[in-house]
Each structure stands twice: as C-alpha cells, then as structure tokens.
Amino acid sequence: MVSSLDREKEVVNMGAPKHKWTPEEEEALMAGVLEHGIGKWRSILGNPEYSSVLHSRSNVDLKDKWRNISVAATCGSRKKAKQGDDGGQQIVPASAPLAFSYEPPQDLFTSVDNMILEAITNFKGPLGPDRNSILLSAEVNANMPMYMEPLVSSRLEHLINTETIIKREHRYSVSQGYAAAKAIAEAELALAEAELAAREADNAEARAEAARIFAKVAMKALKATR
C-alpha cells in the first residue's frame, strides 16, 4: 500500500527539474535491478544502498531510464557486426531478452572489474583490446546482457582513474603498477600455499611416526600378555 508520504515524495520528485543521469546513478540503478528485479523501482529506492545515490529520482525516473538503457542496448545489438577500431569486423551475438539470465554476483562492481581485467589480459593480439572487444568478451565469456554496456563503460573509466589500466589510442592495457602488484600478490599466495603444504606434510609425517610408535607399543604389550 502506497503511503501519503510516498505519494508526496513522488509528486515532488516528478515535478523537480530533470538533470542528466550521472554514472554513479546509472550504476546504482543497474545494481538495484540486479538485486530486486525489473519493475521493482520502489524497492530499489527503499534500499539504503541505492537510495543514497538515487535520492533525487522517482519511481517514474527509474522506469524511464531503464527503458532508455534497454532500448539503446537492443537497437545496438541488432547489428550483425560492429566495426572495430582497427577496421576489422567483430561479430556480435544477438541481444539477450530484457530479463536477467544469470545470478547476480555478490559484488557487482568487483565482478565487472575482474571481467574487464580478464578480457584485457587474455586478449590475443599485438595491441590491447578496444572497447568493443572487451564488451564482446563479456557477452561471450561471462554471459553479460547487452544492456549492461553502460556499467562496463563506467567501470572502464573507473579503472583508468585508479591507474589499474591504461588507455592509448582507443586500446586498453594493464598498467605496470597493477601488473607488478598482481605478480607480488600471486607470489605471496604461492609462498603461503607452499608453507601450508609443508606444514601439512610435517603434520602427516608426525602422525605417521606416532602411529608407528603406537603399533610397536601395542605389539610389545600383546607379547607380554602371552
């Protein structure tokens, strides 16, 4: 049941001057749809995690923005191919229906960031991938719906701003700082796993020795009773 306060808030928001959606608002909307579902605009606005960003938006604003995102993605995905920055043809699969076909990740932004980094790292070519190649990798390898393109674009900018990746002439590559940090982290993890394996081996050897001692004692005790 809609309260009078909710109606008043919606009327005020609907009557307020419209301003351009920010990348943070779009991310919050898409994350909210992933968690609550399409059409659950009131639930999204009632979630403190998203309402702090979408406080100036009404249910109608969310519905209209989601329709625009969906229509833009559907129109774009009807093309059989997209022209890459290098002049090559990139085949793009047909768009997914306007419904989610996968389980929402626990951390949406981290999941998308990792997907982008994986696409860049695994790209087979003399130069890094362009934006279309990253989107194609996300659609094919991660089953990402086409209408999540704005989120990928937003996270690309975030990774550039945090110096995780570098963009040169429409191509993306992992920054040296991030690559070095990742190598160190992987080396530390491998060392920790080796130390754990060594401790487990020592424990196994100690248990085996204890078992041998117990067996000898048991044999002596058995002989003594005869």
Helices and strands as residue ranges (DSSP letters): H 4-15, H 23-36, H 41-46, H 48-51, H 59-77, E 81-83, E 89-91, H 108-121, H 131-141, G 146-148, H 149-161, E 165-168, E 171-174, H 176-224
